[in-house]
């Protein structure tokens, strides 16, 4: 069993103990995408409590499935509706791992073509 499998199992156990543990649902969705199973993430994403987290997760899951339009739509929603929940640098708005300085926090591999807006 790999580390992502172990993490998913631990998160599922945490959700059994506390189904309202919202961060666990977010992490489980991310794990499914990292495992190359973004289609499995969608039912979990629907359970995410906060709209900005849901938009972010939809963006990476759709992108991982090759559904660029849906991914772009989710990113657009994130930018316009939740600017306070995006990462900014001195050049303007950017997403995790997409700054030209390549300060990666996870999206660089999944979304290499997303740039500073």
C-alpha positions in Angstrom: 0.0 0.0 0.0 1.5 3.4 -1.0 1.5 6.5 1.0 -1.5 8.0 -0.8 -3.5 4.8 -0.3 -2.6 4.9 3.4 -3.5 8.6 3.6 -6.9 7.9 1.9 -7.6 5.1 4.3 -6.8 7.3 7.3 -9.0 10.1 6.0 -11.9 7.7 5.4 -11.5 6.5 9.0 -11.5 10.1 10.3 -14.7 10.7 8.3 -16.3 7.6 9.9 -15.5 9.1 13.3 -16.6 12.6 12.3 -18.5 13.0 9.0 -18.5 16.8 9.4 -14.7 17.0 9.2 -14.7 19.2 6.1 -11.0 19.3 5.6 -10.9 15.6 5.3 -13.2 15.6 2.4 -11.0 18.2 0.7 -7.9 16.1 1.3 -9.6 12.9 0.1 -10.6 14.7 -3.2 -7.0 15.8 -3.7 -5.7 12.4 -3.1 -8.0 10.8 -5.7 -6.7 13.4 -8.3 -3.1 12.7 -7.3 -3.7 9.0 -7.7 -4.9 9.5 -11.2 -8.6 8.9 -10.3 -10.2 12.3 -10.6 -13.5 10.8 -11.6 -13.7 9.3 -8.1 -13.2 12.7 -6.6 -16.4 14.2 -7.9 -18.8 12.7 -5.4 -16.5 13.9 -2.6 -16.2 17.4 -4.1 -19.9 17.7 -4.0 -19.8 17.3 -0.2 -17.3 20.1 0.3 -18.8 22.8 2.5 -17.2 25.9 1.2 -17.8 27.2 -2.4 -14.2 28.4 -2.9 -12.8 25.0 -2.0 -15.2 23.3 -4.3 -14.3 25.6 -7.2 -10.6 24.9 -6.6 -11.2 21.1 -6.5 -13.4 21.1 -9.5 -10.7 23.0 -11.4 -8.0 20.4 -10.7 -10.3 17.4 -11.2 -11.6 18.6 -14.5 -8.1 19.5 -15.7 -6.9 16.0 -14.7 -9.6 14.5 -16.8 -8.6 16.7 -19.8 -11.8 18.8 -19.6 -10.1 22.2 -20.0 -13.3 24.2 -20.5 -14.9 23.0 -17.3 -11.5 23.5 -15.5 -11.2 27.0 -16.8 -14.8 27.8 -15.8 -14.1 26.6 -12.2 -11.0 28.7 -12.1 -12.9 31.7 -13.4 -15.5 31.2 -10.7 -12.7 31.0 -8.1 -11.1 34.2 -9.3 -14.3 36.3 -9.7 -16.3 35.1 -6.7 -13.5 34.4 -4.2 -10.5 36.7 -4.9 -9.7 36.7 -1.2 -9.1 32.9 -1.4 -6.5 33.0 -4.2 -2.8 33.5 -3.9 -1.3 36.8 -4.9 2.2 37.8 -5.6 3.7 41.2 -6.6 2.7 40.7 -10.2 -1.0 40.1 -9.5 -3.2 37.0 -9.1 -1.8 33.5 -9.5 -2.7 30.0 -8.4 -0.7 27.7 -6.2 2.4 26.5 -8.1 1.9 28.7 -11.1 4.0 31.8 -10.2 6.8 32.4 -12.7 9.1 32.0 -9.8 7.9 28.3 -9.6 7.0 28.4 -5.9 5.2 25.1 -6.2 2.5 24.0 -3.8 1.0 21.2 -5.8 -0.6 22.4 -9.1 2.6 22.7 -11.1 2.4 19.2 -12.3 -1.4 19.2 -12.8 -1.8 22.6 -14.4 1.4 23.6 -16.0 -0.3 26.1 -18.4 -2.1 28.2 -15.8 -0.4 31.5 -15.5 -0.5 34.7 -13.6 -3.7 36.6 -14.5 
